[in-house]
Amino acid sequence: MKKAGMRSLARLAAVQALYQQEHQHLSIDDTLEEFLSYRFGTPVLDDEEAHGGDKVFLVELIKGVATEAKRIDALISASLTREWTLDRLDPVLRAILRAGICELLIFEETPVRVILNEYIELTKAFFEGKEPFFVNGLLHKVAITLQQDLPKEKGAL
């Protein structure tokens, strides 16, 4: 499996793990242990196998969300309208946004457009409505906010 496909599977697994961590009120370490031991490697969407996923990337992404949690949530909250708060978002959407913003923050080698596209497509795997447009808009807004801090090789929006 190509590196890009392995990372796509790791992103899916990260969203699932982040959702599980929040839903079950687990620590990041407990979530990672359970996920890597029992879930990473089981069939996922479209009958693909997650065992082809990039485990190192998965762990870095999940730990990055935990390390940058306050900053990530502040970026999400600043991008929402007054009527919407972070707590009002669907928990799966929160997990998708947190993983996407984490990747924008800490994975400098991945172009911004690739990150946005990956999380839009991932959102489509969970939602059939307007959620992919919402994720696109919010991640795009955060990417613009971060643009001055991002290296030029990340690519302009």
MODELLER restraints for C-alpha pairs under 7 A, 6 or more apart:
rsr = mdl.restraints
at = mdl.atoms
rsr.add(forms.Gaussian(group=physical.xy_distance, feature=features.Distance(at['CA:1:A'], at['CA:52:A']), mean=6.60, stdev=0.5))
rsr.add(forms.Gaussian(group=physical.xy_distance, feature=features.Distance(at['CA:6:A'], at['CA:52:A']), mean=5.74, stdev=0.5))
rsr.add(forms.Gaussian(group=physical.xy_distance, feature=features.Distance(at['CA:6:A'], at['CA:53:A']), mean=4.02, stdev=0.5))
rsr.add(forms.Gaussian(group=physical.xy_distance, feature=features.Distance(at['CA:6:A'], at['CA:54:A']), mean=5.02, stdev=0.5))
rsr.add(forms.Gaussian(group=physical.xy_distance, feature=features.Distance(at['CA:7:A'], at['CA:53:A']), mean=6.06, stdev=0.5))
rsr.add(forms.Gaussian(group=physical.xy_distance, feature=features.Distance(at['CA:7:A'], at['CA:54:A']), mean=5.51, stdev=0.5))
rsr.add(forms.Gaussian(group=physical.xy_distance, feature=features.Distance(at['CA:7:A'], at['CA:57:A']), mean=6.93, stdev=0.5))
rsr.add(forms.Gaussian(group=physical.xy_distance, feature=features.Distance(at['CA:9:A'], at['CA:50:A']), mean=5.91, stdev=0.5))
rsr.add(forms.Gaussian(group=physical.xy_distance, feature=features.Distance(at['CA:9:A'], at['CA:53:A']), mean=5.01, stdev=0.5))
rsr.add(forms.Gaussian(group=physical.xy_distance, feature=features.Distance(at['CA:10:A'], at['CA:53:A']), mean=5.05, stdev=0.5))
rsr.add(forms.Gaussian(group=physical.xy_distance, feature=features.Distance(at['CA:10:A'], at['CA:54:A']), mean=5.57, stdev=0.5))
rsr.add(forms.Gaussian(group=physical.xy_distance, feature=features.Distance(at['CA:10:A'], at['CA:55:A']), mean=6.73, stdev=0.5))
rsr.add(forms.Gaussian(group=physical.xy_distance, feature=features.Distance(at['CA:10:A'], at['CA:57:A']), mean=6.73, stdev=0.5))
rsr.add(forms.Gaussian(group=physical.xy_distance, feature=features.Distance(at['CA:10:A'], at['CA:58:A']), mean=5.05, stdev=0.5))
rsr.add(forms.Gaussian(group=physical.xy_distance, feature=features.Distance(at['CA:11:A'], at['CA:58:A']), mean=6.72, stdev=0.5))
rsr.add(forms.Gaussian(group=physical.xy_distance, feature=features.Distance(at['CA:12:A'], at['CA:122:A']), mean=6.81, stdev=0.5))
rsr.add(forms.Gaussian(group=physical.xy_distance, feature=features.Distance(at['CA:14:A'], at['CA:58:A']), mean=5.89, stdev=0.5))
rsr.add(forms.Gaussian(group=physical.xy_distance, feature=features.Distance(at['CA:14:A'], at['CA:61:A']), mean=6.95, stdev=0.5))
rsr.add(forms.Gaussian(group=physical.xy_distance, feature=features.Distance(at['CA:14:A'], at['CA:62:A']), mean=6.09, stdev=0.5))
rsr.add(forms.Gaussian(group=physical.xy_distance, feature=features.Distance(at['CA:15:A'], at['CA:95:A']), mean=5.27, stdev=0.5))
rsr.add(forms.Gaussian(group=physical.xy_distance, feature=features.Distance(at['CA:15:A'], at['CA:96:A']), mean=5.65, stdev=0.5))
rsr.add(forms.Gaussian(group=physical.xy_distance, feature=features.Distance(at['CA:15:A'], at['CA:99:A']), mean=6.67, stdev=0.5))
rsr.add(forms.Gaussian(group=physical.xy_distance, feature=features.Distance(at['CA:17:A'], at['CA:31:A']), mean=6.54, stdev=0.5))
rsr.add(forms.Gaussian(group=physical.xy_distance, feature=features.Distance(at['CA:17:A'], at['CA:35:A']), mean=6.55, stdev=0.5))
rsr.add(forms.Gaussian(group=physical.xy_distance, feature=features.Distance(at['CA:18:A'], at['CA:95:A']), mean=5.58, stdev=0.5))
rsr.add(forms.Gaussian(group=physical.xy_distance, feature=features.Distance(at['CA:19:A'], at['CA:91:A']), mean=6.43, stdev=0.5))
rsr.add(forms.Gaussian(group=physical.xy_distance, feature=features.Distance(at['CA:19:A'], at['CA:92:A']), mean=6.01, stdev=0.5))
rsr.add(forms.Gaussian(group=physical.xy_distance, feature=features.Distance(at['CA:19:A'], at['CA:95:A']), mean=5.69, stdev=0.5))
rsr.add(forms.Gaussian(group=physical.xy_distance, feature=features.Distance(at['CA:21:A'], at['CA:27:A']), mean=6.75, stdev=0.5))
rsr.add(forms.Gaussian(group=physical.xy_distance, feature=features.Distance(at['CA:21:A'], at['CA:28:A']), mean=6.79, stdev=0.5))
rsr.add(forms.Gaussian(group=physical.xy_distance, feature=features.Distance(at['CA:21:A'], at['CA:31:A']), mean=5.74, stdev=0.5))
rsr.add(forms.Gaussian(group=physical.xy_distance, feature=features.Distance(at['CA:40:A'], at['CA:50:A']), mean=5.67, stdev=0.5))
rsr.add(forms.Gaussian(group=physical.xy_distance, feature=features.Distance(at['CA:40:A'], at['CA:51:A']), mean=6.08, stdev=0.5))
rsr.add(forms.Gaussian(group=physical.xy_distance, feature=features.Distance(at['CA:41:A'], at['CA:49:A']), mean=6.00, stdev=0.5))
rsr.add(forms.Gaussian(group=physical.xy_distance, feature=features.Distance(at['CA:41:A'], at['CA:50:A']), mean=4.53, stdev=0.5))
rsr.add(forms.Gaussian(group=physical.xy_distance, feature=features.Distance(at['CA:41:A'], at['CA:51:A']), mean=3.89, stdev=0.5))
rsr.add(forms.Gaussian(group=physical.xy_distance, feature=features.Distance(at['CA:42:A'], at['CA:49:A']), mean=6.07, stdev=0.5))
rsr.add(forms.Gaussian(group=physical.xy_distance, feature=features.Distance(at['CA:42:A'], at['CA:50:A']), mean=5.98, stdev=0.5))
rsr.add(forms.Gaussian(group=physical.xy_distance, feature=features.Distance(at['CA:43:A'], at['CA:49:A']), mean=4.80, stdev=0.5))
rsr.add(forms.Gaussian(group=physical.xy_distance, feature=features.Distance(at['CA:43:A'], at['CA:50:A']), mean=6.36, stdev=0.5))
rsr.add(forms.Gaussian(group=physical.xy_distance, feature=features.Distance(at['CA:44:A'], at['CA:50:A']), mean=6.47, stdev=0.5))
rsr.add(forms.Gaussian(group=physical.xy_distance, feature=features.Distance(at['CA:61:A'], at['CA:99:A']), mean=6.78, stdev=0.5))
rsr.add(forms.Gaussian(group=physical.xy_distance, feature=features.Distance(at['CA:61:A'], at['CA:102:A']), mean=6.92, stdev=0.5))
rsr.add(forms.Gaussian(group=physical.xy_distance, feature=features.Distance(at['CA:61:A'], at['CA:103:A']), mean=6.90, stdev=0.5))
rsr.add(forms.Gaussian(group=physical.xy_distance, feature=features.Distance(at['CA:64:A'], at['CA:102:A']), mean=6.25, stdev=0.5))
rsr.add(forms.Gaussian(group=physical.xy_distance, feature=features.Distance(at['CA:65:A'], at['CA:98:A']), mean=6.45, stdev=0.5))
rsr.add(forms.Gaussian(group=physical.xy_distance, feature=features.Distance(at['CA:65:A'], at['CA:99:A']), mean=6.41, stdev=0.5))
rsr.add(forms.Gaussian(group=physical.xy_distance, feature=features.Distance(at['CA:65:A'], at['CA:102:A']), mean=5.64, stdev=0.5))
rsr.add(forms.Gaussian(group=physical.xy_distance, feature=features.Distance(at['CA:72:A'], at['CA:98:A']), mean=6.24, stdev=0.5))
rsr.add(forms.Gaussian(group=physical.xy_distance, feature=features.Distance(at['CA:72:A'], at['CA:101:A']), mean=6.35, stdev=0.5))
rsr.add(forms.Gaussian(group=physical.xy_distance, feature=features.Distance(at['CA:72:A'], at['CA:102:A']), mean=6.78, stdev=0.5))
rsr.add(forms.Gaussian(group=physical.xy_distance, feature=features.Distance(at['CA:75:A'], at['CA:142:A']), mean=6.57, stdev=0.5))
rsr.add(forms.Gaussian(group=physical.xy_distance, feature=features.Distance(at['CA:77:A'], at['CA:85:A']), mean=6.38, stdev=0.5))
rsr.add(forms.Gaussian(group=physical.xy_distance, feature=features.Distance(at['CA:77:A'], at['CA:86:A']), mean=5.87, stdev=0.5))
rsr.add(forms.Gaussian(group=physical.xy_distance, feature=features.Distance(at['CA:79:A'], at['CA:138:A']), mean=6.27, stdev=0.5))
rsr.add(forms.Gaussian(group=physical.xy_distance, feature=features.Distance(at['CA:79:A'], at['CA:141:A']), mean=6.89, stdev=0.5))
rsr.add(forms.Gaussian(group=physical.xy_distance, feature=features.Distance(at['CA:96:A'], at['CA:119:A']), mean=6.79, stdev=0.5))
rsr.add(forms.Gaussian(group=physical.xy_distance, feature=features.Distance(at['CA:97:A'], at['CA:135:A']), mean=6.88, stdev=0.5))
rsr.add(forms.Gaussian(group=physical.xy_distance, feature=features.Distance(at['CA:100:A'], at['CA:115:A']), mean=6.75, stdev=0.5))
rsr.add(forms.Gaussian(group=physical.xy_distance, feature=features.Distance(at['CA:100:A'], at['CA:119:A']), mean=6.32, stdev=0.5))
rsr.add(forms.Gaussian(group=physical.xy_distance, feature=features.Distance(at['CA:101:A'], at['CA:139:A']), mean=6.80, stdev=0.5))
rsr.add(forms.Gaussian(group=physical.xy_distance, feature=features.Distance(at['CA:104:A'], at['CA:112:A']), mean=6.75, stdev=0.5))
rsr.add(forms.Gaussian(group=physical.xy_distance, feature=features.Distance(at['CA:104:A'], at['CA:143:A']), mean=6.91, stdev=0.5))
rsr.add(forms.Gaussian(group=physical.xy_distance, feature=features.Distance(at['CA:108:A'], at['CA:154:A']), mean=6.40, stdev=0.5))
rsr.add(forms.Gaussian(group=physical.xy_distance, feature=features.Distance(at['CA:109:A'], at['CA:154:A']), mean=6.76, stdev=0.5))
rsr.add(forms.Gaussian(group=physical.xy_distance, feature=features.Distance(at['CA:110:A'], at['CA:154:A']), mean=6.48, stdev=0.5))
rsr.add(forms.Gaussian(group=physical.xy_distance, feature=features.Distance(at['CA:111:A'], at['CA:154:A']), mean=4.45, stdev=0.5))
rsr.add(forms.Gaussian(group=physical.xy_distance, feature=features.Distance(at['CA:111:A'], at['CA:155:A']), mean=5.77, stdev=0.5))
rsr.add(forms.Gaussian(group=physical.xy_distance, feature=features.Distance(at['CA:112:A'], at['CA:154:A']), mean=5.77, stdev=0.5))
rsr.add(forms.Gaussian(group=physical.xy_distance, feature=features.Distance(at['CA:112:A'], at['CA:155:A']), mean=6.22, stdev=0.5))
rsr.add(forms.Gaussian(group=physical.xy_distance, feature=features.Distance(at['CA:116:A'], at['CA:136:A']), mean=6.48, stdev=0.5))
rsr.add(forms.Gaussian(group=physical.xy_distance, feature=features.Distance(at['CA:116:A'], at['CA:139:A']), mean=6.60, stdev=0.5))
rsr.add(forms.Gaussian(group=physical.xy_distance, feature=features.Distance(at['CA:120:A'], at['CA:132:A']), mean=5.21, stdev=0.5))
rsr.add(forms.Gaussian(group=physical.xy_distance, feature=features.Distance(at['CA:120:A'], at['CA:135:A']), mean=6.30, stdev=0.5))
rsr.add(forms.Gaussian(group=physical.xy_distance, feature=features.Distance(at['CA:120:A'], at['CA:136:A']), mean=6.00, stdev=0.5))
rsr.add(forms.Gaussian(group=physical.xy_distance, feature=features.Distance(at['CA:123:A'], at['CA:131:A']), mean=6.87, stdev=0.5))
rsr.add(forms.Gaussian(group=physical.xy_distance, feature=features.Distance(at['CA:123:A'], at['CA:132:A']), mean=5.42, stdev=0.5))
rsr.add(forms.Gaussian(group=physical.xy_distance, feature=features.Distance(at['CA:124:A'], at['CA:132:A']), mean=5.96, stdev=0.5))
